[in-house]
């Protein structure tokens, strides 16, 4: 049941219509390789987002635990800093900002920073939003394009924040604002105005909260929103996903993993003094 299908019909990964397991293209929506080499039933068991929400959730938790273990003596113990990883630990695992990107040439941190968090409340808040926004975005754009939007928003969010001088920045919220931007565009493009209105309302509320609360990187939020909106316009929610979208999503995931590995492997000791 969980293996590869080699005969019969499967459900197209894009439009949900029945297709032959070996069909080159879906006759309903035109998606290439709609049966994913016979693995479509397996992927569909992962949910509308093909498991991306779980990947982000457990990936962020794993990296968060590693940042705590790397420098246990530097863990925050009070107030808003409770269970906060130390600054050197965050730097090692790929925090972004003007210091890592421009002073130390760690340009890949615009990707890795989206998987790091600065405390227990920070990660809980962001992961709750991941679980809210991920499935909705996947339903509108498809799981592959969800991954693309999430990744591009991280790059634009942390890229803008670094260019405008934020010393150190991290968190999944830049990518989450990209999902907000994508949903705003989907509401406009598809005529589902309530979807776009709610996405914009929540984005504005969180932005206002960010201006009132210390150490919130609203520049990354704005950059992520712009990036998500821009890439959503290119992807177009009225069109079905393509095989090229799937390949691009896999590349995005691979680059995200490599960005964290690069951060750990290319540590500059002088930066940690």
MOCOR-V593085 format. One line per field, one symbol per residue. ss: DSSP state (a for helix, b for strand, c for the rest). psi: psi as a letter, one per 20 degrees, with the letter a starting at -180 (. if undefined). burial: b if it has 9 or more other ideal C-beta (glycine too) atoms within 8 Angstrom, else e. A space follows every 50 residues. Layout:
ss->???
psi->???
burial->???
This chain:
ss->ccccccccbbbccccccbbbccccbccccccbcccaaacaaaaacccccc caaaaaaaaaaaaaaaaaaacaaaccccaaacccccaaaaaaaccbcaaa aaacccccaaaaaaaccccaaaaaaaaaaaaaaaaaaaaaacaaaaaaaa aaaaaaaaaaaaacccccbcccaaaaaaaaaaaaaaaaaaccaaaaaaaa aaaaaaaaaaaacccccaaaaaaaaaaaaaaaaaacccccccaaaaaaaa aaaaaaaaaaaaaaacccaaaac
psi->hiappirbqrppigijqprqhjphqpigijpqlhjlkijghghhiirhjk jhghggghgggghgghhghhmhijpqjqbijpkpqqghghggjkqarhgg ghhjkmhiiighhijqqjrghghggghghghghghghhhghqhghggggg ghhgghghgggghjjpgpqrqihghhhhhgghhghhgghijmhhghgggh ghggghgghhhhpqkpnhghgghggggggghhhhhoiiqqqrhhggghgh gggghgghhgghghhmpohhij.
burial->eeeebeeeebbbbbbebebebebebbeebebebbbbebbbbbbbebeebb bbbebbbebbbebbebbbebbeebbbeeeeebebbbebbbbbbbbbbbbb beebebebbbbbbbbbbbbeebbeebbebbbebbbbbbebbbbbbbbbbb bbbbbbbbbbbbeeebebbbbbbbbbbbbbbbbbbbbebbeeeebbbebb ebbeebbebbeeeeebbbbbbbbbbbbbbbbbeebebeebbeeebbebbe ebbebbebbbebbbeebeeebbe
